[in-house]
Amino acid sequence: MFDYYEEGTVFNQFLALLNREAVPGDTHPYGAVMQDIPETAQGCWFKPGEPSPYPEDPHLALVWDNMNPSWGALSVGTSVPGLMSTVYFFVPEESGVMNRSFSQILPGSTIYRFNPFNETQVIILLQLPDADTLRIQGLLLGQVPFDPEDPSSWEFTEGMVEFVR
């Protein structure tokens, strides 16, 4: 919305109303729309066989939070067993396989784990096997069939769901 204003008094007054931390490298301290980044996990993902893009309920968005753009947000609809339909927030990491920034998840065999800070009993596994397919699964922490601290043991179970771009 702020992109419609030129630098100046009105623009600066709007920015002064915001109490947000900018995402590293983001040139929009007020957040951004259309966050898809091709060939990464960041952006909108659609459940095959469901109408898209509306209604949004069966689909996913892996984006920056609109209120605090320094937080990653997994906006989960109704298609992932084990996860209620809500937004799961995390603080992105720039390396490793835990809470990795979506823009840094590239196609491959690596499985990433997310520990949302607003839902501490859930872990979320995510994989981008190719540029157009995303795998996701939500598990209750106490019912994980692998060692949650050992990335080499992480694997999807029958509750895994695939989404496409």
C-alpha positions as CSV (number, residue, x, y, z in Angstrom):
1,M,0.0,0.0,0.0
2,F,2.8,2.4,0.8
3,D,4.3,1.9,-2.7
4,Y,1.6,4.3,-3.9
5,Y,3.1,7.2,-2.0
6,E,6.1,9.2,-3.0
7,E,8.9,10.0,-0.4
8,G,7.9,13.0,1.6
9,T,5.8,14.2,4.5
10,V,2.8,11.9,4.1
11,F,4.9,8.8,3.4
12,N,7.1,9.6,6.4
13,Q,4.0,10.1,8.6
14,F,2.7,6.6,7.6
15,L,6.1,5.0,8.2
16,A,6.3,6.6,11.7
17,L,3.1,4.7,12.6
18,L,4.7,1.4,12.0
19,N,6.5,-0.5,14.8
20,R,8.2,-3.2,12.7
21,E,11.6,-4.7,12.2
22,A,12.6,-4.9,8.6
23,V,13.6,-8.2,7.1
24,P,17.3,-8.3,6.3
25,G,17.8,-7.0,2.7
26,D,14.1,-6.0,2.4
27,T,13.6,-2.6,0.9
28,H,10.0,-2.4,2.2
29,P,10.1,-1.7,6.0
30,Y,6.3,-1.8,5.9
31,G,6.1,-5.4,4.5
32,A,5.6,-6.7,1.0
33,V,2.9,-8.3,-1.0
34,M,3.4,-10.9,-3.8
35,Q,6.2,-12.7,-1.9
36,D,6.6,-15.6,-4.4
37,I,10.3,-16.3,-5.1
38,P,10.5,-18.9,-7.9
39,E,12.6,-22.1,-7.3
40,T,12.4,-21.5,-3.5
41,A,9.8,-22.5,-0.9
42,Q,8.8,-18.9,-0.4
43,G,5.4,-18.0,-1.7
44,C,2.0,-19.4,-2.4
45,W,1.4,-23.1,-2.7
46,F,-1.8,-24.8,-4.0
47,K,-3.4,-28.2,-3.1
48,P,-3.8,-30.2,-6.4
49,G,-7.4,-30.8,-7.3
50,E,-8.7,-27.8,-5.4
51,P,-9.8,-24.6,-7.1
52,S,-7.1,-21.9,-7.0
53,P,-6.5,-19.4,-5.9
54,Y,-9.9,-19.0,-4.2
55,P,-11.1,-20.2,-1.9
56,E,-7.8,-19.9,0.0
57,D,-8.7,-22.5,2.7
58,P,-7.0,-25.6,1.1
59,H,-3.8,-23.8,0.2
60,L,-0.6,-22.6,1.9
61,A,1.5,-19.4,2.0
62,L,5.1,-19.5,3.2
63,V,5.8,-15.8,3.6
64,W,7.0,-13.0,5.9
65,D,4.4,-11.9,8.5
66,N,2.5,-8.8,7.6
67,M,2.7,-7.3,11.0
68,N,6.3,-8.2,11.9
69,P,8.1,-8.9,8.7
70,S,11.2,-10.2,10.6
71,W,9.1,-13.3,11.4
72,G,8.5,-16.2,9.0
73,A,4.8,-17.2,8.7
74,L,3.4,-20.6,7.6
75,S,-0.2,-19.8,6.7
76,V,-1.8,-23.2,6.8
77,G,-5.3,-23.9,5.4
78,T,-7.4,-27.0,5.8
79,S,-5.3,-29.6,3.8
80,V,-2.6,-30.6,6.3
81,P,-3.5,-33.3,8.8
82,G,-2.0,-32.6,12.2
83,L,-2.0,-28.9,11.7
84,M,-5.0,-26.7,12.6
85,S,-5.8,-23.9,10.1
86,T,-3.9,-20.9,11.4
87,V,-0.6,-19.0,10.9
88,Y,2.5,-20.6,12.5
89,F,5.2,-18.1,13.3
90,F,9.0,-18.6,13.6
91,V,12.2,-16.6,13.7
92,P,14.1,-17.5,10.5
93,E,17.6,-18.8,10.5
94,E,20.0,-18.1,7.7
95,S,21.7,-21.5,7.8
96,G,21.0,-25.1,8.9
97,V,17.8,-27.1,8.7
98,M,15.8,-25.6,11.6
99,N,13.5,-22.6,11.0
100,R,15.3,-21.8,7.7
101,S,14.2,-18.8,5.8
102,F,11.8,-19.9,3.0
103,S,13.8,-18.0,0.4
104,Q,16.8,-20.2,1.2
105,I,15.0,-23.5,0.8
106,L,16.0,-24.7,-2.6
107,P,15.0,-27.9,-4.6
108,G,16.6,-31.0,-3.2
109,S,16.2,-33.9,-0.8
110,T,16.8,-31.9,2.4
111,I,14.0,-32.0,4.9
112,Y,13.6,-28.8,7.1
113,R,12.0,-28.6,10.5
114,F,10.1,-25.6,11.8
115,N,9.3,-25.0,15.5
116,P,6.6,-22.4,15.6
117,F,6.8,-20.2,18.7
118,N,3.0,-19.7,18.9
119,E,2.4,-23.5,18.9
120,T,5.1,-25.1,21.0
121,Q,3.8,-28.7,20.8
122,V,3.9,-28.9,17.0
123,I,6.8,-29.4,14.6
124,I,6.4,-28.9,10.9
125,L,8.5,-30.8,8.3
126,L,9.0,-29.2,4.9
127,Q,10.8,-30.3,1.7
128,L,11.1,-28.8,-1.8
129,P,11.8,-31.9,-3.9
130,D,11.7,-29.8,-7.1
131,A,10.9,-26.2,-8.0
132,D,7.2,-26.8,-8.4
133,T,6.4,-29.3,-5.5
134,L,6.4,-28.7,-1.8
135,R,5.9,-31.4,0.8
136,I,4.7,-30.6,4.3
137,Q,3.7,-32.5,7.5
138,G,2.7,-31.4,10.9
139,L,3.4,-33.6,13.9
140,L,2.7,-33.4,17.6
141,L,6.1,-33.2,19.4
142,G,5.3,-36.1,21.7
143,Q,4.2,-38.4,18.8
144,V,7.2,-37.9,16.4
145,P,8.3,-41.3,15.1
146,F,11.9,-40.2,14.8
147,D,14.5,-38.3,16.9
148,P,13.3,-34.7,16.5
149,E,16.9,-33.5,17.3
150,D,18.6,-35.6,14.6
151,P,18.0,-34.3,11.1
152,S,19.4,-37.5,9.5
153,S,16.4,-39.3,11.0
154,W,13.7,-37.0,9.8
155,E,11.2,-38.5,7.5
156,F,7.7,-38.0,6.3
157,T,4.9,-40.4,7.3
158,E,1.5,-41.1,5.8
159,G,0.3,-37.6,6.9
160,M,2.6,-35.8,4.4
161,V,0.8,-33.6,1.9
162,E,2.1,-32.2,-1.4
163,F,1.3,-28.8,-2.8
164,V,2.3,-27.3,-6.2
165,R,3.0,-23.8,-7.5
